[in-house]
Amino acid sequence: MTIDIDWVRAQFPAFSQPSLKGQAFFENAGGSYTCQPVIDRLTRFYTERKVQPYGTFEASRLGGEEMDEARRRMAAILGVETDELSFGPSTTQNTYVLAQAFGQMMKPGEAIIVTNQDHEANSGPWRRLAERGIEVREWQINPETGKLEIEKLEALLDERVRLVCFPHCSNVVGEINPVVEITAAAHAAGAFVCVDGVSYAPHGFADVGHMGPDIYLFSAYKTYGPHQGLMVIRRALGELLPNQGHYFNGGTLYKRFTPAGPDHAQVAACAGMADYVDAFAAHHNTDTRGVHGVMRDHETQLLQHMLDALRGRNDLRILGPTEAARRAPTVALDLGRAAKPVAQELAKHGIMTAGDDFYAVRALEAMGVDPAKGVLRLSFTHYTTRAEIDQALSALDAVL
């Protein structure tokens, strides 16, 4: 099914702003543009519902209902029960809370597995459990390809492993990891699974219920929404882990791992992401699951065009696979020199991107990239056009 790119871009006010005209946005992996339904809901909450929610008076009651609506509708999109979805200030902070809970539950000598492919948010908090006597085992990427090879994971699994943490896809390698296969291997060994979906979710919300991980995390501000972290914790694990919230909230699953009060307006505005998915489905004559496919088909076509043009160059190295079907449209380029000045030059050509380590220091080091120099990252999503890809490629020709 062909995406209606004009309809899609009309749902994002950024594309009609004079200040952004002529600029192509290629730092989507750092945060996407926000869709109109999210903006509308956020504005309405701040103007009509900015009171303590769940009270008896009308504005309070409606505010609470909108927060509940966001949880219910996003949980349905993710294929999980409503109370298995929690909201928090960021994915990093959500992970720290979870690591604290696991640290209280686990015993010295038990083990967790982390990778060196992850963003530090799904690595550092877990590694700190070593201070409590927990063994930390590293599932290392292939230094040439950046790939996580499941055979290496199987060699690390034994009866002492309680948790396996890995990304749905890396924010610099880009390769989509086989979540179902990895989860099955970990579960067979008696371990729980935590998947960082931050870099994958912007390209289609995953059916977490089908894939089977015990924890799935991603960020709303990278999926066209407000600055919130969404966290799925399946019931069996959520009820087993020690409560991290107020003691009197311990009986409510979605409150057990949100120790601070929620950002009422931003939680409510997350329902705007569901509004967008529903509108997208209706316009393209598909269902919620079909939205994922339409987005990915469009992205894959553009991505292959970009990769084909880049892999013919001898002045850069593409991290990760060069087959678009195997990866997300987050393309990190090792230039062999500092990437930030190149990003600054690209900005003069209307290309909004960045050069950095992108909190993936371990992955870059493993692949022989100096984190101080970083990589140039071109990341896009389904609202990107072929003309913008060509604009980026032409700008690279001019500055490299």
C-alpha positions as CSV (number, residue, x, y, z in Angstrom):
1,M,0.0,0.0,0.0
2,T,1.4,3.4,-1.0
3,I,1.6,6.0,1.7
4,D,-0.2,9.3,1.2
5,I,2.8,11.5,2.1
6,D,0.9,14.8,1.6
7,W,-1.8,13.7,4.1
8,V,0.8,12.5,6.5
9,R,2.8,15.7,6.5
10,A,-0.4,17.7,6.9
11,Q,-0.8,16.1,10.3
12,F,2.5,17.6,11.5
13,P,2.4,21.4,12.0
14,A,6.2,21.7,11.7
15,F,6.0,21.2,7.9
16,S,3.9,24.3,7.5
17,Q,6.2,26.6,9.6
18,P,8.0,29.3,7.7
19,S,11.0,29.0,10.0
20,L,11.5,25.4,8.9
21,K,10.8,25.8,5.2
22,G,13.5,24.3,3.0
23,Q,15.1,22.4,5.9
24,A,15.1,18.6,5.8
25,F,14.9,17.0,9.3
26,F,17.3,14.1,9.7
27,E,17.7,13.9,13.5
28,N,14.4,12.1,14.1
29,A,16.2,9.5,16.3
30,G,16.8,12.3,18.8
31,G,13.2,13.3,18.8
32,S,10.5,13.4,16.2
33,Y,8.1,16.2,15.1
34,T,4.9,16.2,17.1
35,C,1.6,15.4,15.4
36,Q,-1.4,17.8,15.6
37,P,-3.6,15.5,17.8
38,V,-1.0,15.4,20.5
39,I,-0.6,19.2,20.4
40,D,-4.4,19.6,20.5
41,R,-4.7,17.4,23.6
42,L,-1.9,19.0,25.4
43,T,-3.3,22.5,24.7
44,R,-6.8,21.4,25.9
45,F,-5.4,19.9,29.1
46,Y,-3.4,22.9,30.0
47,T,-6.3,25.3,29.2
48,E,-9.3,23.3,30.5
49,R,-8.1,20.5,32.8
50,K,-5.0,21.9,34.6
51,V,-6.3,20.8,38.0
52,Q,-5.6,17.8,40.2
53,P,-7.2,14.9,38.2
54,Y,-9.6,12.2,39.4
55,G,-11.6,14.5,41.6
56,T,-15.4,15.0,41.8
57,F,-15.7,18.3,39.9
58,E,-16.0,18.3,36.1
59,A,-12.6,19.5,35.0
60,S,-10.9,17.1,37.4
61,R,-13.0,14.2,36.4
62,L,-12.3,14.8,32.7
63,G,-8.6,15.2,33.3
64,G,-8.4,11.8,34.9
65,E,-10.5,10.2,32.2
66,E,-8.1,11.6,29.5
67,M,-5.1,10.1,31.4
68,D,-6.9,6.8,31.6
69,E,-7.8,7.0,27.9
70,A,-4.1,7.4,27.0
71,R,-3.1,4.3,29.0
72,R,-6.0,2.2,27.6
73,R,-5.6,3.1,24.0
74,M,-1.8,2.9,23.9
75,A,-1.9,-0.5,25.7
76,A,-4.3,-1.8,23.1
77,I,-2.0,-0.7,20.3
78,L,0.9,-2.5,22.0
79,G,-1.1,-5.7,22.5
80,V,-1.0,-5.7,26.3
81,E,-3.5,-5.2,29.2
82,T,-4.2,-1.6,30.2
83,D,-2.6,-1.8,33.6
84,E,0.6,-3.4,32.2
85,L,1.5,0.1,30.7
86,S,3.1,2.7,32.9
87,F,4.2,6.3,32.1
88,G,7.3,8.0,33.4
89,P,9.4,11.1,32.8
90,S,11.8,9.3,30.4
91,T,13.0,5.9,29.3
92,T,16.3,6.3,31.1
93,Q,14.5,7.2,34.4
94,N,12.1,4.3,34.0
95,T,15.0,1.9,33.5
96,Y,16.7,3.2,36.7
97,V,13.5,2.5,38.6
98,L,13.4,-1.0,37.2
99,A,17.0,-1.6,37.9
100,Q,16.4,-0.6,41.5
101,A,13.5,-3.1,41.7
102,F,15.6,-6.0,40.3
103,G,18.5,-5.1,42.6
104,Q,16.2,-5.6,45.6
105,M,14.8,-8.9,44.2
106,M,18.1,-10.5,43.0
107,K,20.7,-12.2,45.2
108,P,24.5,-11.8,45.0
109,G,25.9,-14.3,42.6
110,E,22.8,-14.2,40.3
111,A,23.5,-12.7,36.9
112,I,22.1,-10.3,34.3
113,I,23.1,-10.0,30.6
114,V,23.5,-6.6,28.9
115,T,24.9,-5.7,25.5
116,N,27.4,-3.3,24.2
117,Q,25.0,-2.4,21.3
118,D,22.6,-0.5,23.5
119,H,22.0,3.2,24.2
120,E,23.4,3.7,27.7
121,A,19.9,4.0,29.1
122,N,19.4,0.2,28.8
123,S,23.0,-0.6,29.8
124,G,24.3,1.6,32.6
125,P,21.5,1.2,35.1
126,W,21.8,-2.6,34.9
127,R,25.6,-2.6,35.0
128,R,25.4,-0.7,38.3
129,L,23.9,-3.7,39.9
130,A,27.4,-5.1,40.1
131,E,27.8,-2.9,43.1
132,R,25.2,-5.2,44.9
133,G,27.1,-8.3,44.0
134,I,25.1,-9.1,40.9
135,E,27.2,-10.6,38.1
136,V,27.0,-8.6,34.8
137,R,27.7,-10.5,31.6
138,E,28.1,-8.6,28.4
139,W,26.7,-9.9,25.1
140,Q,29.1,-8.4,22.7
141,I,28.5,-7.3,19.1
142,N,30.4,-8.5,16.1
143,P,33.0,-5.7,15.8
144,E,32.9,-5.7,12.0
145,T,29.1,-5.7,11.5
146,G,27.7,-4.5,14.8
147,K,25.4,-7.5,14.9
148,L,24.2,-9.2,18.0
149,E,24.7,-12.9,17.3
150,I,22.3,-15.2,19.1
151,E,24.9,-17.9,19.4
152,K,26.9,-15.6,21.7
153,L,23.9,-15.1,23.9
154,E,23.2,-18.8,24.2
155,A,26.8,-19.2,25.4
156,L,26.1,-16.7,28.2
157,L,22.8,-18.2,29.4
158,D,22.7,-20.5,32.4
159,E,20.5,-21.0,35.5
160,R,22.0,-18.0,37.3
161,V,20.8,-15.5,34.7
162,R,17.7,-13.7,35.8
163,L,17.4,-10.9,33.2
164,V,18.5,-10.3,29.5
165,C,18.5,-6.7,28.3
166,F,18.9,-5.8,24.6
167,P,17.6,-3.2,22.1
168,H,14.9,-3.8,19.5
169,C,17.4,-2.0,17.3
170,S,20.4,0.1,18.1
171,N,20.4,3.8,17.7
172,V,23.7,3.7,15.8
173,V,23.9,0.2,14.3
174,G,20.3,0.3,13.2
175,E,19.9,-3.5,12.7
176,I,16.5,-4.8,13.8
177,N,17.1,-7.6,16.4
178,P,14.9,-10.7,16.3
179,V,13.0,-10.0,19.5
180,V,10.8,-13.1,19.4
181,E,13.8,-15.5,18.9
182,I,15.9,-13.8,21.6
183,T,13.1,-13.7,24.0
184,A,12.3,-17.4,23.5
185,A,16.0,-18.3,24.2
186,A,16.1,-16.2,27.4
187,H,12.7,-17.6,28.6
188,A,13.9,-21.1,28.0
189,A,16.8,-20.5,30.3
190,G,14.5,-19.1,33.0
191,A,15.4,-15.4,32.5
192,F,13.2,-12.4,32.1
193,V,13.6,-10.1,29.1
194,C,13.9,-6.2,28.9
195,V,13.8,-4.7,25.4
196,D,14.7,-1.1,24.7
197,G,12.3,-0.2,21.9
198,V,13.2,3.5,21.7
199,S,14.9,3.4,18.3
200,Y,12.3,1.0,16.8
201,A,9.0,2.5,18.0
202,P,9.1,5.6,15.7
203,H,8.9,3.2,12.7
204,G,5.8,1.4,13.9
205,F,4.5,0.4,17.4
206,A,5.4,-3.1,18.2
207,D,2.9,-5.8,19.1
208,V,4.6,-6.5,22.5
209,G,2.0,-9.0,23.5
210,H,2.9,-11.1,20.4
211,M,6.6,-10.8,20.8
212,G,6.7,-11.9,24.4
213,P,9.2,-9.7,26.3
214,D,8.5,-9.1,30.0
215,I,9.5,-5.4,29.7
216,Y,9.3,-3.1,26.7
217,L,10.4,0.6,26.8
218,F,10.2,3.5,24.4
219,S,9.9,7.3,24.4
220,A,6.8,9.2,23.3
221,Y,8.8,12.2,22.2
222,K,10.4,10.1,19.5
223,T,7.0,8.7,18.4
224,Y,5.3,12.0,17.6
225,G,4.2,12.7,21.2
226,P,5.1,14.5,24.4
227,H,8.2,14.0,26.5
228,Q,7.2,10.8,28.3
229,G,8.6,7.4,28.6
230,L,6.3,4.4,28.1
231,M,7.0,1.2,29.9
232,V,5.3,-2.1,29.4
233,I,5.8,-4.5,32.3
234,R,3.9,-7.8,31.9
235,R,1.8,-8.8,34.9
236,A,3.8,-11.9,36.1
237,L,7.0,-9.9,36.4
238,G,5.3,-6.7,37.6
239,E,3.7,-8.4,40.6
240,L,6.9,-10.2,41.4
241,L,9.2,-7.2,41.6
242,P,9.2,-5.1,44.8
243,N,7.0,-2.1,44.7
244,Q,8.8,1.2,43.9
245,G,5.9,3.5,44.4
246,H,4.1,4.7,47.5
247,Y,3.3,1.8,49.8
248,F,-0.4,2.3,49.5
249,N,-0.2,2.1,45.6
250,G,1.5,-1.3,45.7
251,G,-1.7,-3.0,44.7
252,T,-2.1,-1.1,41.4
253,L,0.2,-2.5,38.8
254,Y,0.8,0.6,36.7
255,K,1.7,2.6,39.8
256,R,4.3,0.2,41.2
257,F,7.1,1.5,39.1
258,T,6.3,5.2,39.0
259,P,7.6,6.6,42.3
260,A,7.0,10.2,41.4
261,G,3.7,11.8,40.5
262,P,2.9,11.6,36.8
263,D,3.0,14.6,34.5
264,H,-0.8,14.7,34.1
265,A,-0.9,16.8,30.9
266,Q,1.7,14.8,29.0
267,V,0.2,11.5,30.0
268,A,-3.2,12.6,28.7
269,A,-1.6,14.0,25.5
270,C,-0.2,10.5,24.7
271,A,-3.7,9.6,23.6
272,G,-3.0,11.9,20.7
273,M,-0.5,9.3,19.4
274,A,-3.4,6.8,19.3
275,D,-5.5,9.4,17.5
276,Y,-2.9,9.7,14.9
277,V,-2.6,6.0,14.4
278,D,-6.3,5.6,14.1
279,A,-6.6,8.5,11.6
280,F,-3.7,7.0,9.6
281,A,-5.4,3.6,9.5
282,A,-8.7,5.1,8.4
283,H,-7.1,7.3,5.7
284,H,-5.1,4.3,4.3
285,N,-7.9,1.9,4.6
286,T,-6.1,-0.5,6.9
287,D,-6.1,-1.4,10.6
288,T,-3.8,-0.6,13.5
289,R,-1.4,-3.4,12.7
290,G,-1.4,-2.4,9.0
291,V,-0.2,1.1,9.9
292,H,3.1,-0.4,10.9
293,G,3.5,-2.0,7.5
294,V,2.6,1.1,5.5
295,M,5.1,3.1,7.4
296,R,7.9,0.5,7.1
297,D,7.3,0.0,3.3
298,H,7.7,3.7,2.7
299,E,10.7,4.0,5.0
300,T,12.4,1.0,3.5
301,Q,12.2,2.3,-0.1
302,L,13.7,5.6,0.9
303,L,16.3,3.9,3.1
304,Q,17.5,1.6,0.3
305,H,17.9,4.6,-2.0
306,M,20.0,6.3,0.7
307,L,22.1,3.2,1.5
308,D,22.8,2.5,-2.2
309,A,24.1,6.0,-2.7
310,L,26.2,6.0,0.5
311,R,27.9,2.6,0.1
312,G,29.5,3.6,-3.1
313,R,31.5,6.3,-1.3
314,N,35.1,5.8,-0.1
315,D,35.0,8.7,2.4
316,L,32.7,7.1,5.0
317,R,31.7,3.8,6.6
318,I,28.1,2.8,7.2
319,L,27.6,1.2,10.6
320,G,25.3,-1.8,10.4
321,P,23.7,-3.6,7.4
322,T,23.3,-2.0,4.0
323,E,20.0,-3.9,3.3
324,A,17.1,-1.6,4.2
325,A,14.8,-4.5,5.1
326,R,17.1,-5.5,8.0
327,R,17.4,-2.1,9.7
328,A,15.6,1.0,10.8
329,P,16.2,4.3,8.9
330,T,18.8,5.5,11.4
331,V,22.1,5.6,9.6
332,A,25.3,6.3,11.4
333,L,28.3,7.2,9.3
334,D,31.9,6.9,10.5
335,L,33.8,9.6,8.7
336,G,37.2,9.0,10.2
337,R,37.1,12.5,11.6
338,A,35.1,14.6,13.9
339,A,31.4,14.4,12.9
340,K,30.0,17.5,14.6
341,P,31.7,20.0,12.2
342,V,30.3,18.1,9.3
343,A,26.8,18.4,10.7
344,Q,27.4,22.1,11.1
345,E,28.3,22.4,7.5
346,L,25.3,20.3,6.5
347,A,23.0,22.8,8.4
348,K,24.1,25.4,5.9
349,H,22.6,23.3,3.2
350,G,19.3,22.9,5.0
351,I,20.1,19.5,6.5
352,M,19.2,19.2,10.2
353,T,21.3,16.4,11.7
354,A,23.9,15.8,14.3
355,G,27.4,14.4,14.9
356,D,27.9,12.8,18.3
357,D,28.3,9.6,20.2
358,F,24.5,9.5,20.8
359,Y,25.0,7.8,24.2
360,A,26.2,4.7,22.3
361,V,29.8,4.9,23.4
362,R,30.2,1.2,24.1
363,A,28.9,0.3,20.6
364,L,31.1,2.8,18.8
365,E,34.2,1.7,20.7
366,A,33.5,-1.9,19.9
367,M,33.3,-1.1,16.2
368,G,36.6,0.9,16.3
369,V,35.0,4.4,16.2
370,D,36.5,7.1,18.4
371,P,33.5,8.3,20.5
372,A,35.3,11.7,20.8
373,K,35.0,12.1,17.0
374,G,31.5,10.4,17.0
375,V,29.5,9.6,14.0
376,L,27.3,11.5,11.6
377,R,23.7,10.2,12.0
378,L,21.0,10.6,9.4
379,S,17.7,9.4,10.8
380,F,14.3,9.8,9.3
381,T,10.8,8.4,9.6
382,H,7.6,7.9,7.5
383,Y,6.9,11.6,7.0
384,T,10.3,12.0,5.1
385,T,10.1,12.4,1.3
386,R,12.3,11.2,-1.5
387,A,13.2,14.8,-2.2
388,E,14.5,15.3,1.3
389,I,16.7,12.1,0.9
390,D,18.1,13.5,-2.3
391,Q,18.7,16.9,-0.6
392,A,20.7,15.2,2.1
393,L,22.7,13.2,-0.4
394,S,23.5,16.3,-2.4
395,A,24.5,18.2,0.7
396,L,26.9,15.3,1.6
397,D,28.5,15.6,-1.8
398,A,29.1,19.3,-1.1
399,V,30.6,19.0,2.3
400,L,32.6,15.7,2.3
